[in-house]
Amino acid sequence: MARVAFLGLGVMGYPMAGHLAAAGHEVSVYNRTAAKAEAWVAEHGGRAAPTPAAAAEGAEFVMACVGNDDDLRAVCDGDTGAFAGMASGAVFVDHTTVSSMVTEEMAALAETRGIAFVDAPVSGGQAGAQNGQLVIMCGGPEAAYAAAEPVMGAYAKLSKRMGGTGAGQLTKMVNQICIAGLVQGLSEGLHFAEKAGLDGRAVVEVIGGGAAGSWQMMNRYQTMLDDEFDHGFAVDWMRKDLGICLATADRTGASLPVTALVDQFYKDVQKLGGARWDTSSLIKRLRAMG
């Protein structure tokens, strides 16, 4: 069993850290709101720390799942950042979805301290974190990934190294690009069925096992038809991720016309008051249009 620190106890990090404790690892935790860390310790044991550096002291692996590029910098760098508390040879694993640029920046900083850095964004949402069934796409040194993989196994059903530093984040961008188009297509299909007077559930029963079927369809169609949108990844978070995708596409020369359009559709959902609705709420925009 390993000595592990976990930084960031939000809807994803809280259960992920819990799986590490349940697997028998010695876990210390840090959260910007200290009460959340104390609550986690009361539930799972381990140790709450006042700073990322204090949480990382003595840890062989430090996992982070925070909000964005600036949050990652804040928990990594500076006198109270995790890197200040980590020993040479330790491994930092970042589960945050961030830009590949900040990944490269933090990986380079870690290297100057003898720390290995693995970018490891996740897919599977809150349910995947709670059930220990996340998919993790990783980038970074092979040896560091190989060392971290068994630890990540506490909350992953699949993890894979996609290449060097930043490859995990780039793969997560592909994931979000694909989801954006799929959810918009599903929203339009269900909206069309409603307008045509069809039974949406019967429609999905027929088409779900064919070429149109997808995870999004089978896991979201019922709540979409019931006008319920509190079952997963929030629109605000999706727009943050799609912004990263579009900015990266500008740098690489990739063309993402559908992604850019769906990002604007999510902006419309935010204007409807749906910032915290899950991503399947694209259908709400269509219904609002009449």
Helices and strands as residue ranges (DSSP letters): E 3-7, H 13-22, E 26-30, H 34-44, E 47-48, H 52-56, E 61-64, H 69-76, H 82-85, E 91-94, H 100-112, E 116-119, E 122-123, H 125-131, E 134-139, H 142-152, E 156-163, H 167-195, H 200-207, H 215-225, H 235-252, H 257-271, G 279-281, H 282-288
